[in-house]
Amino acid sequence: MRRRWTIAALLVLAAALAAALPAASAPRRARWNTQVLALVQRPGFPARAYVAPNRRIYEGTYDNPSGDSVPSRVFEYTARGALQRSWTIRGQDLSGPHGVQVATSDARGRLVLLDKSPPRVLLLNPANGRQRTYSTFADLPPCPSGATAGNCSPNSSDEPATPNYAAWGPGGALYVTDYLQAVIWRVPPGGGRARVWLSDPQLDGGMFGTTGIVMTPDRRRLLVAQQSSSGGGDGNPSTGKLYSVPLRRRGGARSLSQIWESRPVDGPDGFALSRSGRVYVTLTAANQIAVLDRDGNEVERFPAQPLSGDNGSPVPFDNPSSAMFLGRRLIVANQSFISGDPTHQAILDVYAGERGAPEFIPRRAGLRERRD
């Protein structure tokens, strides 16, 4: 009997070793190795792939430049790209441009969505599918001649509010960039009407304005990306910028400090921070990813040549619009905004070989007495 048990134990051990060998001998991914995680279904045009703390990936569908009357959707994927669930956004104005981005999540695990039409913040509870309005945005009047700040937009033209990206502050306030109005909004803790937090001509990009926003790990600054300065507020109108904005606890003047300037017609969009302090910026017009060191010096680009988007995968970079870390991988939304190619509207998995800085989500983020 003992001999039978010994043989059985050896067989179990051999099977376990055989199962472990393929994983141990699997080739390690090289830096910048790119794979297609998932193609995004209709209505398509993914602009922001959000990696939640539970390692699920949430993707909203954004604006179709050719126009459609299809409500926006939010898709949920596993870390390996398997589609799990989806939700249709309610209450949108479908008569004009519309779309949503999954900006972040709150302390209860609800998704924070930025809706384009009407301009608002929505909370989507993945557990039960409930949606409710958390904040709204006003269309600001242009600043009077000579004024550069205040409860107005220093944008060179009269444009509607267009919330784009968002990041939590230490006290539970939500800071939101605006793609068309040259401001950064602040939504108070618990929600409510958004108010202008920073108004600056440097944020005037004309039709190509302010994009990504990320809280630094020390929780003292916000990093903000600018797609262009085409409104004439900051130097070369064709280049994008990365700015730093300090958070001041007791008010005081807020100002932008430039830490990087892109090449002409790069179109910086969403970006991610690594634990080493490097910044990975998607260049939606150049079809590249730029890497900056902690001092704002550009140290690398992938792929090396602009425009082609040749990343070695079946889906080239075609207006890559955001990046967020999942372990050592960059999860990149490939929007294909200009060509509108549905076979390029995808979530890409780009191996960075280093880990990302954790997203800051304060305990008070999104909390209210009301329960949904």
Secondary structure, 3 states (H helix, E strand, C coil): CHHHHHHHHHHHHHHHHHHHHHHHHCCCCCCCCEEEEEECCCCCCEEEEEECCCCCEEEEECCCCCCCCCCCEEEEECCCCCEEEEEECCCCCCCCCCCEEEEEECCCCCEEEEECCCCEEEEECCCCCCEEEEEECCCCCECCCCCCCCCCECCCCCCCCCEEEEEECCCCCEEEEECCCCEEEEECCCCCCCEEEEECHHHCCCCCCEEEEEECCCCCEEEEEECCCCCCCCCCCCEEEEEEEECCCCCCCCCCEEEEEEEECCCEEEEEEECCCCEEEEECCCCEEEEECCCCCEEEEECCCCCCCCCCCCCCCCCEEEEEEECCEEEEEECCCCCCCCCCCEEEEEECCCCECCCCCCCCCCCCCCCC
